[in-house]
Structure formats: C-alpha cells, structure tokens
Amino acid sequence: MIKLDDLLARNLLPDAAIRFGIRNLLAKKLREETRENAVAQSEALAVFVDELKRNPIAIKTTAANEQHYEVPTEFFKLVLGPRMKYSSGFWPREDTTFAESEEAMLSLSCERAELADGLDILELGCGWGSLTLWMAEKYPTARVTGVSNSSTQKIHIEAEAARRGLGNVRIFTADMNAFEAGDSAFDRVVSVEMFEHMKNYQLLMAKVARWLRPGGKLFIHIFTHRELAYHFEGKDPSDWITRYFFEGGTMPSDDLLLYFQDDLSIEKHWRVSGSHYQRTSEAWLDKMDANEASVTPILQKTYGVDQAAKWRAYWRVFFMSCAELWGFRGGNEWLVSHYRFAKRH
C-alpha cells in the first residue's frame, strides 16, 4: 500500500487531486471536533482551556525551528513578499497586489494596536522582521525590540535594520518559555502569529502584563477557527501538516484568548475573513513556482540533493493546504483574529 507521504513526495498527484483531498480532510476534521450539541461543545472548550493551563508556555520549540525557521532565509526571500511577512496579508480589493497586501495588514495591525511615535514596543515572535522593521520605519522615535526563536531570523533582521539605517531596533533570540524582559518596560507588546505555537496562555499573558507599563496594551494577530479549538497532534497518517510543519501547535478558537484575562482585559476584538489568508497562501505558492530554478539549489543544500524534489513537493502541498484551509466555506470557517488587551492595573 502506497502511503500518503510517498504519493506526495514522488509528486504523483495533480494539484487538483491534492486540493480535493485537502478539502475532504478539512471536512473530516470539522466532524471530529464538532460535538453533538452546543452544551457539549462548550464543555469541550472548558476542558481544553484547563488542559492548556497545565502545560508549559510552549512545547516542541526545537521542532518549530527544524520545520520552519531554520530553513535558509534565501528560500523565504523567493517565496514571501517584499516585506518578508510570513503571516496573512490583507487584500481589500480584487486588484490588490501581493506587496500591497503585506503593507495593508501591517498598517491595519499598527492601527489596531494603537501604536505611536515615542513608544517602547516589544514584538514577540518577530519572524523575519516584517512588523519590527515596519514599526521602526513608521515610528522613528519609538524603540522597537523583537524576539524570535530563530538565530537566522535575528541575523536577517539586524542586517536589514543596518541596511535601512534603522538605529531603533534590537533583536533577541529566545524560547518563550525562558524569555524575560529584565528591567525593560514597554508601552505596547505586539505579536503576529506566534500564539498558535503556544500552549499556556495564562502564564504567557501574566509575563506580558509584567513587562507592560501602567496603561500598556497587548495586540495579538493569530489564525483561529470560528468556534473550535484543538491541538496539532499528528495522531494518524492523514495529519500530514502536523508531522512536517506544525508539530506542537494549537488551533485556537476565535474566543479562546478571552478565557485568559487574569492579568489583561480585552478592549477590542476583530475578525478578518479567512479569504485574506487564502490569497496570501496562493501568492506564496505562485511565487515559489515562479522561482523554481532558484528554489531548487536551496532545497538541495538544505535537505540533500536526493531529498530536494520531495521537499519541494511538501512545501507546495503545505501552501496549498493553507490556501484550502482559509478558503474553506468562503473564508468563514478558519479566520484571522485580532485582539487588543489592556493591563488591568
């Protein structure tokens, strides 16, 4: 019997068949996670919340690096947009370009975070610096600190800050289980698509509250399901995404973070249609395909010459999976959620 991994690795399936299979798996996941009635669904969420509180802040952080963040930056330069934003863009018009979508979401996030010049800003999970560098540019008298779990991302951001003449940026490499801000205090903490890699939001939000000055605020951008919360666990062969790209992750429900208000109180909560992430994921796939000749040597160096074709197929399936997930049912099932929390005291 040929396994799913083998079919994908040998590139034996056309994209249309892969996408059809992905949609079937998404429908299956919804059936598995949906309880028989609203009461049972609420009880399942309560159990999930309690379980998260018994976890460390994050698990399997080494796997996150191996699966994503230690892949050479050159690969992501050939796949992501000009701002190197490895998260959902915002596409307000049919003719919005890839580059414009990055700018639009960065601008929207800063607006909703209530950022301003002169603030001390901490970004958790800063990726390749799309938001960190944007904030440093747009608010030149602000002091911007970024934290990443990846040494290669730190190197990239520092080089970009130097190239752009930005002297108001500093970057740390740290596991969120261990990171502490020391004597530093911040007016804003922002985080874009890091909280999905976390487990114990109670401990994490308590840390953030300690780092914030009185009146300080936390802005979070995460992907969510409109109702369901679940772990990425990789329990069966069909859970391909978990095994290769998101081990140790969490799919939060849109309301999940609202159960963790011991130290921070919700001020504002927004939903963004999943269709925006669908278009972003399709743009990543299109750009990777367009740059195949340059991508292939990078994959050969990273995974080995004999494994490059397999990993090119895997990355393509990953981007297709993201596109189908957020495009499912017109972008109304899996979403992007924004939150602004304020320090209680």
ABEGO torsion letter per residue (X at the ends): XBBAAAAAAAGABBAAAAAAAAAAAAAAAAAAABBABAAAAAAAAAAAAAAAAABBABBGAAAAAAAAAABBAAAAAAABBAAGBBBBBBBABAABBAAAAAAAAAAAAAAAAGBBBGBBBBBBGAEAGAAAAAAAAABAABBBBBBBABAAAAAAAAAAAAAAGBAABBBBBBBAAABBAEABBBABBBBBGAAAABABAAAAAAAAAAABBBGBBBBBBBBBBAABBBBBAGABAABAAAAAAABGBBBBBAAAAAABAAABBBABBBBBBAAAAAAAAAAAAAAAAAAAAAAAAAAAAAAEAAAAAAAAAAAAAAAAAAAAAAABGGGAABBBBBBBBBBAX
